């Protein structure tokens, strides 16, 4: 009797089979940048969940870029010419970068980030941030 019950029971769920999870990280939507003196400070929240609302368990790759956007704006053209910014450690789910502003002085810098899974899957670029970069103020001299 116990053997029959064991053979009659199955494992798994009732219903149609589910497709495998895509495991694509959610899009960053809070990218922010501000200039402080001779540095561009960038910050965003690293997505903790996938587009299917599942917790991300594998390491992510962050691809932050800075470049000039020429009108009419085209993401692919911008990405091909934008400068990648080296990755920084993530602190409590927040990524913070400091980029030297010197190369962008007198220009409008456009920044965006995309997050990729361990298998290279991405949902695309975050919100784009346009930042007019100005020369930093001169250092005070003869301060008393």
C-alpha positions in Angstrom: 0.0 0.0 0.0 2.8 2.4 0.9 4.6 1.5 -2.3 1.4 2.2 -4.4 1.0 5.6 -2.7 4.7 6.4 -3.4 4.3 5.5 -7.1 1.1 7.5 -7.4 2.6 10.6 -5.9 4.6 12.9 -8.1 7.0 15.7 -7.6 6.6 19.2 -8.9 3.6 21.4 -9.5 0.3 20.6 -11.2 -0.4 22.5 -14.4 1.5 23.3 -17.6 5.3 23.4 -17.5 6.8 26.8 -17.0 9.5 28.2 -19.3 12.9 28.7 -17.8 13.7 32.1 -16.1 15.5 34.6 -18.3 17.4 36.0 -15.3 17.8 39.5 -16.8 18.7 42.2 -14.3 16.1 45.0 -14.0 16.9 48.4 -15.6 18.6 51.0 -13.6 16.3 54.0 -13.4 17.9 56.3 -10.8 21.2 57.2 -12.4 22.3 60.6 -11.2 25.4 62.8 -11.8 26.6 66.1 -10.4 29.9 68.0 -10.8 31.9 68.8 -7.6 34.9 70.8 -8.5 37.1 68.8 -10.9 35.1 65.6 -10.4 31.9 64.2 -11.8 30.1 62.2 -9.0 27.8 59.5 -10.3 25.5 57.3 -8.3 22.8 54.6 -8.9 21.1 51.7 -7.2 22.2 48.3 -8.5 19.1 46.3 -9.2 18.6 43.5 -6.7 15.9 41.7 -8.7 15.4 40.5 -12.3 12.8 41.6 -14.8 10.8 38.6 -13.5 11.0 39.9 -9.9 13.4 37.2 -8.8 16.3 37.9 -6.5 19.6 38.1 -8.4 22.0 35.5 -7.0 25.0 35.8 -9.4 27.5 38.7 -9.7 26.5 41.5 -12.1 28.6 43.5 -14.6 28.2 47.2 -14.5 28.9 49.2 -17.7 28.9 52.9 -17.0 29.8 55.1 -19.9 30.4 58.9 -20.4 30.3 60.5 -23.8 29.1 63.4 -25.9 25.6 63.1 -27.4 25.3 64.5 -30.9 21.8 65.5 -32.1 19.8 63.6 -33.2 20.5 61.3 -30.3 21.1 57.7 -31.1 21.9 55.2 -28.3 24.0 52.9 -30.5 26.2 55.8 -31.8 26.6 57.2 -28.4 27.6 53.9 -26.8 30.1 53.2 -29.6 31.9 56.5 -28.9 31.4 56.8 -25.2 34.2 56.1 -22.7 33.7 53.2 -20.3 34.3 54.0 -16.7 36.2 51.4 -14.6 34.0 49.5 -12.2 33.9 50.4 -8.5 32.9 48.5 -5.5 29.2 48.4 -4.6 28.3 49.6 -1.1 24.9 48.4 0.3 23.4 48.1 -3.2 24.6 51.5 -4.4 27.3 52.1 -6.9 29.3 55.4 -6.7 31.8 56.7 -9.2 34.1 59.7 -9.3 35.2 60.6 -12.8 37.8 63.3 -13.6 35.9 66.2 -15.2 38.9 67.7 -17.1 38.2 65.9 -20.4 34.6 67.1 -20.4 35.2 70.8 -19.4 33.2 73.1 -21.6 31.1 70.2 -23.0 27.8 68.5 -22.1 28.6 65.0 -20.9 26.0 62.2 -21.4 26.1 59.3 -18.9 24.2 56.0 -18.8 24.8 52.5 -17.3 23.6 49.1 -18.2 23.7 46.0 -16.0 24.5 42.6 -17.3 24.0 39.2 -15.8 26.8 36.6 -15.4 25.6 35.2 -18.8 25.7 38.7 -20.4 22.0 39.3 -20.5 20.9 42.9 -20.2 17.7 44.9 -20.5 19.6 47.9 -21.9 20.7 51.3 -20.9 19.4 53.2 -17.9 18.0 56.6 -17.9 20.4 59.0 -19.7 21.9 62.0 -17.7 23.1 65.1 -19.5 25.5 67.2 -17.4 27.1 70.5 -18.6 30.7 70.4 -17.3 32.3 73.7 -16.3 35.9 74.5 -15.3 36.4 74.1 -11.6 36.9 77.3 -9.6 40.4 78.4 -9.0 41.9 77.5 -5.7 41.8 80.3 -3.2 45.1 82.1 -2.8 46.6 84.0 0.1 43.9 82.9 2.5 44.3 84.5 6.0 
